[in-house]
Amino acid sequence: MIRKAIQLSSNMKQYLPHSRILFLTWTVILVASIISAVSFDDLPLLAIPPLALVLYLTVTDFRIVYLFMWACIPFSTELEFSGGFSTDFPAEALMVMLTAVAILWFAHRIRGISFALLFHPISLMILFHVGWITLTALYSSDQIVSIKFLLAKIWYIVPFYFLSYLILRHENDIRKWFLWVLVPLLFTIAVIMVRHAMEGFSFESVNTILKPFYRNHVDYALILGVFFPFVFVLRDRWMSKHMGWVLCGVFLIAIYLTYTRAAYVGLLVAVVGFLLARWKLVRYVILLAIIVIGVFLVSLSKDNRYINYAPDYYKTITHYKFENLLQATYRFEDVSTMERFYRWIAAFYMIQEKPIVGFGPNNFVSFYKPYSDRHFVTYVSDNPERSGVHNYFLMTSVEQGLPGLIIFLALLFISLLRAEWLYHRLKPGFYRKLLAGVIGSLFFILFALLLNDMIETDKVGSFFFLNLAFIAIIERNASRDNTLKSNSTASGT
């Protein structure tokens, strides 16, 4: 234990300030903030010392801040300010800080940096994706809102994709990342489980017990579901075999107790998605799914046939028992399901109005009401919380036009195909298991996007771009560590 403590102390020296002047400066800031907070009765002033420390670490060595950002994601809560501005604090503040520092770091070391990542197929599609968002922001119906969206997209992509590629260079780095996410996530699970137990694990209390960690049960369920494939495939890599299975059980129980239908189906889709990649069927199933969805939409739109599925306003209600909710779902009597239909139909009319550049990023909420169909109105259609389409593909089409949808689908398609191709070239071992988790996590997110707009949230968007980065990271690391099969062997897998 003493040897480990000495080793931990020596490892922390590279992150913590050594200079007596720096220590005294930070002490003065700490004392001044405490005195100011007490004098002015303003508790947020107490946040200044930790922010000063994080800023110092960001400038000197941003690796520890990168990991700290991941640890903050389960704890981040949405803060709303006047003027309609909101942020996920503190994770999003750290994203902005890391993005700024990363840009300065790359600019300072531009001559010594390898640009191999920029020419990776996934990177090229991400840059194309951001480029099209920039163009649609210029033609936006509300440019200020769209430019804010563009900036937010950049500070998601830079830390979670580009910095991940830079920082997660070895297996040990990825192990650290896993633990920095796992431990805080387990803490929130434990707190929520205790609170939920005090409420008898009731369905009606599930949203009230999540504060301040999660906005609602969907946020909570999706972050658990997105991370679970990593917990499962790496269960024997971090602890004893039995503890790994216990950990999987804890996650599954927690997901079940969220009472979130999308998470249940998403886990099944994750398993099926991995099997498709293992059997080299991803491209065929995705193309088939696109064709089936296209035929289904054409069928519904012909002669306005979709109106036949309009709900009964007085029967479409919120349900307070989970079994009633499940029954209402397939009877088209659940308010959340039918409200989705209401917005999806509005989205289709909006796409017809502006099919090329759309209404501009993040503009659906401001413009969809005139395009809605009164047949599908529910008693929550006034939308006081200003939530979106609840289908990321439709939202992308509305806000970025059909070219924007095609670019995003191409990004997903290329990423999944690259992951499938790489999986069959990897030798059995750590990176192959990790890639299996990436594939499962991506398919979970893919399904979640059919029912939610979650890539612009820290609970899901962070993992989406990290999964894309992991594909490039595994490809680089496996090539460097000689854990790739020969071409002849891989082709026969």
N, C-alpha and C positions, 0 to 999 in steps of 0.2 A: 504493500500500500504506500509506504514512504517513497519507494522508487518511482511509483506511478505518479505520486504527487509532485516529486521533483521534475519528472519528465513533463507533466502538464504545465508546471510553472515555466519551464524553459520554452515550451511551445507557445505559451501566451505572450512571451516577451516580444515576439515578432509583431503582435497586434497592439499591445498596450504601450502608451507613451512612457519613455524612459526619462525624459528631461524633467528636472526639478521645476523649471520655469513653467513647463506645460501643466504639471500637476498643480502648482500653485495657482495658475490661471484658471484651471477648471474648478478648483476649490473656491476661488473668489466668485466665479459664476454661480456655483451651487449655493453659497451663502447669500449672495445678492438676490437670487431667484426666490429663496425661501423667505427672506425678509420682505421682498416686494409682494409675494403672494399673500403673506399675512397682513401686510400694511394695507394693500388695496383690495383684499378679499377676492383675489383672482387666482383660482387654483391652476388654470392652464399655464401660468408662469412657471410652475414646477416642471414643466416639460422641457424647458430651455436647457438644463444641464445634460440630460440624456441626448437631446438633439445635437448639442455641441460635441459630445463624445462621438456620436454616429457620424457627424460631419467630418471630424478629424480622421476617424478610421476610414471613411470613404475616400478621402484624399490620399492617405498614406498606404492603405492596402484594402481594396474594396472587396476582397474575397470573403472576409468575415461579415461584411455588411450584406453581401449577396446571400449568404446562408441565413443571416438574421432576418432578411426580407422574407425568406421562405418560412421561417419560424413564426413570423407575424401574420401570415395569411389566414390560418385558422382563427386568429384573434381579431382580425380586422373587422371594423364595423363601419357602416355607412354614415357619414356626417353630411348634413345638408346645410347650405348657407343661403343667404339672401341672393336673389337673382337667378335662382334655379340651378346653382352650382352645387355639385355633390362629389364626394370622394370617399374611397375606402381607406380609412385611416387605421394604422400607420403604414400599411403595405404600399399604397399608391404613392405616398410621399417618398418612400424609399426607392420606388421604381423611378420616379422623376429624378431623384438625386443620383442614382446609379446611371441613368441614361446620360445625364449631363457629364458626369465624370468619365464614362466610357467614351463619349465623343471626344473629349479633351485628350484622353489617354491614347485613343487611336490616332488622333491628329498629331500628337507628340512623337509617336513611334511609327509613323506611316512608312518610313523607309525600311524598317526591319520586320514589318508584318507580312505574313503570307496571306495572299488573297484567295487561297484555294477554296475557302468556305463560300465566298461570294459567287463562285462559279458552280457550286453544287446545285443540282436541279431544284431542290427544295428552296434554297436561298433565292434563286432566280425567280421562282414563282412568288415568293414572299415580296420581293422587290417590285415585281410586276403588280401584285395585289395592292401594295402601298401606293404605287404610281397611279393606278386607276382611281383609288380613293382620293388622291390629290386632285386629279382632273375633275372628278364629280363634285368635289368640294368647291371648286372654282365656279361650277355651273349650278350650285346649290340654290334651292329656294330660300334658305336661311344660311348664309355663308358663315356667320359667327359660330353657330351651333356645329356646323360641319367641320370647321377648322379645329374646334375643341376636340371633336371625335378623332380627327387625323392625328393630333398631338398625342391623345391618349393611346391610339394604336401604336405610335412610335415608341412610347415608353412602356408598352407591353413587349414589343418585338425585340428591342435592344437588350434589356436585361434577361428576358426569359429564353430568347433564341441565341443571339450573338454572344452575350456574356456567358451563358451556359456552356457554349462551345469552347470558349476561352478558359473557363475556370474548371470544368469537370473533365480534366485531362487523363485521369487515371481511375482505376477501380476504387481506390481508397477515397478519392474525391466524391465519387457517386455514393459510396457507403455513408459518408458524412452527410451528404444531401438528404439521403433517405431518413437518417435519424433526426436531422433538424426539422423535417416535416412530421415524422411519425410521433415524436414525443409531444409536441404541442397539440397535435390532432387527438392523441389519446387523452390528453388532459381535458380537452373540451368534451370528448365522449363521456369521460367519467363524471364531469360536472352535470352534463345534460341527463345522463342516466339516473343520477341521484335525484335531480329535480323531477324527472319524469316518473320515477318510482313513487315519489311523494304524491303525485297526481294519479296514481294507479295505472300508469302507462296508457292513459286515455287518449283517444284520437283528437278530441276537441281541445286538449291542452298542448298539443305538440308545438304550435307556433309560439306560445307564450313562454316556454321554458328555454328558448334558444338565445335570448338576448343576454349579453350584447354581442355574442360571437357571430350569429348568423341572422340574416334578414328574415328568413322563413324556412320552412322545412325542406323546400326544394333546394335551396343553397346548401343546406347541411347534408342532404342526401346525395347531392351530386358530387361534392368534394370527397365524400366517403367512397362513392362509386368510382370516381376517376382514379383515386389512389389505391383502391383495393387490388387491382391487377398486379401492382408492384408488391404489395404485401403478400399476395398469394405466391407469385413465382419466385420471390426471394425469401420465402419463409424459413428456409434452412440455411440461409447465408448470414443471418444476423444474430442468431441465438440457437438454443437447442431445438431439435426437431419438434418436440412436444410443445414448446413455447410458441413456435411458429404457427402451429395449428390452433393453439389457444387464441393467438392474436387474430388469425383469420376468423375464428368464431366470434370474437368480440366485434369485429367490423360487420359481419353479417347480421348479428343481432341488432347492432346499432342502425344499420340500413333498414332492417325490417321495421324497427320502431319509429322510423321517420314517416311511415305510412305514405310513401311517395311511389306512385305507380310507375313513373318514368324510370326510377332507380331500379326497381325490380326487373323490368323488361330490359333495361340497359345492361344489367349484369349478364343476362342471357345472351344479349347481342354481342357482348364482349367475348364470351366463350365461343359463340358461333363464328365471330370474326377471326379469332385466332385459328380455329379449325380451317376456315376458308384459306387463310394464309399458309397454313401447313400443307393443305392439299392443292395449293397454287390455283385457287378458284376466285380470287378477289376480283380480278378484272371482269370476269364473266358475270358474277353476281351483281356487281355495281352497275354494269351496263344493263342487265336485265331489270334491276330495280328502277333505273331511270326510265326505261321503256314502259314498265308497268305503271309507274306514277304518271307518266305523260298520257298514256291511254286513259287512265282513270280520270284525270283532270279534263281531258277532252270530252269524255262521256258525261261528266257532271255538267259541263258548260253548255252542251248541246240542248237547245230548246229550254234553257234555264232549268234543267232537271234537278239542279242542286236544291231548289226551293222545296222539293218534296221532303227534304230532311230538316226543314225548319222546325225549331223546338216549340213546345207549348210554354209560353212565357210564365204561366202560373205554376207549372210543374218543374221548371228548370231552376233549381234552388241549390244553395249550399247545404251539404250533408254533414252531420255531426257524429255519425257512426261510420267506421271504415267499410263495413260490409254493405251499408246502404250506398256508399259512394261507388263501390265496385259495381253494384247493380245498376245504379244511375248512369254509369259510364256507357255500358253497352245499350242502354235504353235511350241514350241522348237526352238525359234529364239532369246531368251534372252541369252546374253553372260554369265551372272552369273550362270544361270541354266545349260547351256551346259558345262561350265567349271567344274561344279560339276560332271557331268557325266564323263568327261575326267579323273578326279582324282579318282572317285569311281572305274572306270574300272581298273586303275593302281593299286588301293588298292586290288582288287580281285586277280590280278596276284601276288602281293606281299604276300598275305596271303597263296596262294598255294606254294610259295617258302619257307616260314618259318612259318608253321602253329602253332608251339608249343610255342616258346619263342619270335617270331617276330623279328623285326629289332632293337628293343630297344626303350624305351620311348623317344619321341620327335625326332625321326629319319626319319619320313615319307618324309619330304621336301628334305632331303639330298639324298634319294635313289629312289624316285618314277619315275623319268624321263625315265629310261630304260624300265620300265614296262608299259608305257602309250601306248595308241592306237592312231595312226595317224588319224583314221577316225573321232575322236572327238576333234581334235585340234581346238582351237579358237585363236583369235589374242591376248589374254591375257595369253596364256598357258606358256609363258616364265616365269611368276610368279616372277616378280622382288621384290614383297613385301614378298616372301617366306611364303605365307599362307598355311594352312594345307589341310586336306581332305575335310573339310566342312561336315563331318558326324562323330560324336564322336564315334559311335559304330564301324564303319569301321576303324577309326584311332586307337582305342584300339586294334582291331584285328591285324592290321598291326604291331603295335609297341610292343604289349604285348602278341601276339599270341591268338589263340582261347580260351585257358584257361583264359586269362585275360579278354576277352569279357564275358565269362560265369560268372566269379566272379563279374564283374561290373553289369551285368544284374541281378544276384542274389541279389546284394546290393539294386538295384532299386526295385526289386520284393518284397523282404522282407520288405523294408521301406514302400512301398505303402500298403502292406497287413497289416502291423502293424498299420499304420494310420487308415485304414478302420476298423480294429478290435477295436481300441481305440475309434474311433468316436462313435460307437454304444454302448460303455460302459460309455461314459461321460454324465453327467446330463446337461441339457441346461444351458448355461452361458458363461462366458468369454473364458474358455479353449476350449469349443466345437466350438465356433466361430473362435478362433485362429487356431484350427486344420483344420477347413474348409479352411481357408486361406492357410495353409501349403499344403494341398492336391492340391488345385488349382495351387499354385505356383510350386509344384513339377511336375504336369502334363504339365504346360507351359514349364518348363525346359526340360522335357522329349521330347516334340515336337521340341523345339529349337535344341536339340542335333542331330536330324535327318538331320539338314541343316547347322549346325555350330559346331565348336570345341571351346566351351565357358567355360568349367568347370575350365580351367586353367587361366581364366581372373577374375579380382576382381569384375567386374560388374555382373557376373553370378555365378562364383564358390563360392563366399562368401555366397550367398543365398542358394545355393545347400546344402552346409554342415550345414548351420544354420537350414534349413528345417529338415534335418535329426536329428539335435540336438533337435529341437523343439518337435519332436515326443517323444523322451526320457524325455525331460523336462516336457511336459504336462502329461505324464504318471506318473512321480514322483510327480509333484505338485498336480495333481488331487487325487492321492492316499493319499497324506499327508493331503490335505484339505477336504477329504471326499466328493469329487464331482464325485465319480464313482457310477454307478448303481450296484445293486446286480446282480450276475451272472444270476439268473432266469429272472430278468427284462431285462437285456441286450440281452439275447438270443431271447427274443420276440420282440425286436425293429424292 
